[in-house]
Amino acid sequence: MCYFGLCDGMRKLNIPDIEYLDMYEGEFSKFYDSLVSNDNYDFDFLDQILNNTKKPILELACGSGRVMIPLLEKGYNVSGVDLSDDMLTILKRKCKKRNFEIDLFKDDMCSFKTNSKYEYVILSHISICLLEPKEQRKLFVNLSKNILEDGGKFIFNFTEYSGKLYTSGELKPRYYFNTKNKSFAIFFEKVDLKDNKVYINMYMEQNVNDKTKKYIGTSCKNIIKRKEIEKYINEAGLLIIDEKKFFISDSAITYLILEKPPN
């Protein structure tokens, strides 16, 4: 874990009653769910690629269901894999509310195996950047050997360009306020171009029964280099058959569509 700035200072002061969490645990899982709930820029694209297939679809790093719930609502048969118990709990709650019966697995997508193989596998929301380079390589091999059927497609995205990734250092904090549950959060990012990483810290305060609860969360994202990703794809025997770029704010997010060649 990498702490910096305000969060590092608070940690060094040994301020009592602060709960330290991963960014996808506890209260931060709820915050993340609310943060991405309106990110729907890729729904039509994914729907077009999936083309009303009736075969089972697998979503890796499915989280709290940003992509899965809309696909289920359209009638797709989707299962999910995620490492976070808390994110899966949120997703299960959403599915129960909508009477969706689905298979969810708590597992590492780099080593996940089932008796089934899939025509389509999705990894969205730039989640591949949470994997270290050696894990990225392992993921593509696992997809090729254990997850995709012959002719199956893997659809994933990554940030190919971002204006904030040209200089190392801390970025301007972002502030979030929630009047409904009387909470606020401050989101910090630190770019390290030497190690090709973006470190993330978040400080949150929440009023619960007139008591203030404090949380510090951490995460780390790897800056994706397209040439490296293409190398891992080729090593795994997968082919890039199409791509789609989305321009959001000062970033270009690229979706690649890979195919496992038929034997």
N, C-alpha and C positions, 0 to 999 in steps of 0.2 A: 504494500500500500504506500502511496506517495501523498503526503500532506504538504501543503504549501500555503503561504499567505495567512489569511485570517484563521483558517482551520488548523494550520500547523501551530500558530501562536496560541490558540485556545487549548490545543492538546498539550503543549509544553507548560501551560499554566496549571494543568491538572484541575481544571474547573470541574466541580462535582456534578453528578447527575446528567452527564452527556452520554448518550448511547451512540456507539460507533458501529456503523453498518456498511455493508455493500450497497451499491446504488439500486440493487434489485431486491432488497430485503426490507421487511418490516414496513414502516411508514413510507419509505422511499418507493416501495413497489406501488403503493397507492398513488403517490405523487406522479410517478412515471406513467401510470395508467391514465390519469387525468390529463397529463401533458400531451400524450400522443393521440388522444381520443378523436381529435379533429384532423389528423394527418391522413388524408384520403386521396392524395395526388396520384397514387399508383393503382387504385382499385379498378378503374376501367381498363387499364393496360393489362393487369393480371387476368381479369375476366376474359379479355380478348384472347390472350394466350391459352388459357385453359379451355376455352371454346366449348363450354357446357359438357365437358367430359363427365361420364358417370363412374369412371374408375376412381379408386381411392387416391387422395392427394396427401402428401406429408408436408407439414410446415415445421421447419427447424427454428429453434429459438422463438417459439410462438408467443412467449410472454403472456400478456393478459388478453390477447385476442384482437389486436388492432386490425389484422388482416383476416384472421380466421372467422371471426363473427360475421363480417359482411359476406364472406364466401359461403358460410353455412346458411345464411339467410337467402342466398341465391340458389340454394339446393345442392351445392357441392358436398361431396363426402370427404371431409378433411380430418386428419389426425394431427396431433402435435407433440413436439418434443421440447422440453426446456429444463434447465438446471435449477431454476428457482422455485422452491416450494411455494413461496408467497405469491409469485406471479401466476403459477398454476392454480392456486386457490382462488384468485380473483377470476380467472378464466372459467373455472368450474362453476363458480357462482353465476356468472353471466349465462353459461350454457343451461344451467338448471332453470334459470328464470325464463328462458326461451324454449324449454323442453327439448333441447338438443342432447342426444346421446352420442358421445364421441369417445375415442380412445386418446388419452393423454399419457405421456410417458415422461417421468423425471429421469433424464439421462443426458450424457455428454454427446452432442451431435457428431463429434469426431470419431466416436466408437460405437454409436448406436446401431443395433441390428434387430431385425425382426424376421419372421418367417415369410413376410410379404415383401415384394418389390413394387416400386411405384412408377407410374407413368410420368407424374409431375412431382417435383420437390421444390419448395419455396424457402428462401431465406431472405427476409426483407429488413427494412429499417436499418440498413448498413451494419447489421449485426456481425458480419464477418470480421469487422475491425476489432471486435472484442477478442479475437483469436490471435495468438502469437504466430509469426510466420511458419514455424514448424507445425503448429496446429492447423493452419490453413492448408498446408500440404497434406496433412493427415486427413482433413475433411474431404478433399477432392478424391483421394484414394478410397476412402470409406464409401463415398457416394458411388464410385465406379464399381467397387467390388460387392457391396452389401445392400445398397439402397435402391439404386435405379434399375429398372428393367431395361432390356435391350431396346434401344430407340427412345428411352426415357429422357425427359428434359429436367435440367436444374436451372432455376430462375433465381438470381440473387443480385444484390446491388452493392455499390460502394461509392464513396466520394472520390471522383476523379480530379476535381478541382475545387478549391475553396480559397477565398481571399485571405482567410485567417491563417493559412498554413504556409506563409512565406517568410515569417520571422519567428524565431524562438522567443518565448517569454509569456507572461500572463496576459490574458485577454480581459477586456472590460467585463465586469460581473453582470449577470442578469438577475433581475429581482422578480419574484412571483408572490402575489398576495391573494389569499383566499378568505374572504369575509364570512363565508358560510361556516367554516370550521375554525375561524380565528387563528390562521396560521400564515407564516410567510417563509420563503426559502430564498437563499442566495446561491446562485450557480456560478462556480468558478472554473476556468479552463487555463491550463498551462501547456503551451506548445514546446516540444523538445525535438527540433529537427535533426539533432545529432543521433538520437535514438529512434527517430520516426514514431514518436508517440504524442498523444494528447492526454494529459492527466486531468482528471475531473474531481473536484471537491464540491460538496454541497453542505451548507449549514441551514438547518430548519428549526423553527420554534413553533410550537403548537399549544394552544390553550385547551386543556382537558380538565373539566370539573374545577375551573378557576385555578388550576396549577399549570405552570409553564413546563412543557417537556422540550428538551433540546436534543438534536440529532446531528451527527456529522456523517456524511456518506462519501465514499470514494469509488472511483472506477478508472479504467485506463483504456484508451482506444489506440489501435495501431494505425498509422498512416499507410494507406494501401498504395503500393506502386504497381501500376498496371503490368509492367513487364514481368514482375515477380509473380503476380497472379496468373498471367498467361503461361509462365513456365510451369507452375504447379498443375494447371489445367492440362497442359500437354503431357506432363509426366504421368498423370492419372489416366491418360488415354481418352480424354473427353474433348469434344469439339465445340468451338464457339460458332453458333449458327446464326445469331442475330443479336442486336443490342438496341437499347433505347435510352436516350438522355433526357433527364428532367432538370430544368434550371430553376433553382429555388434560392431566392435571395442572392448571395454572392457565390453560390456553390453549384457545381454540376454533378448530379447524381446519375451514375450509369448503371443500368440494368443489363446484365449479360445473360443470354440464354444459351445453355450448354446442352449438348446431346451425347448420350452414350451410344456409340455406333453399334448397330446390330452385328452379332457374330456371323 
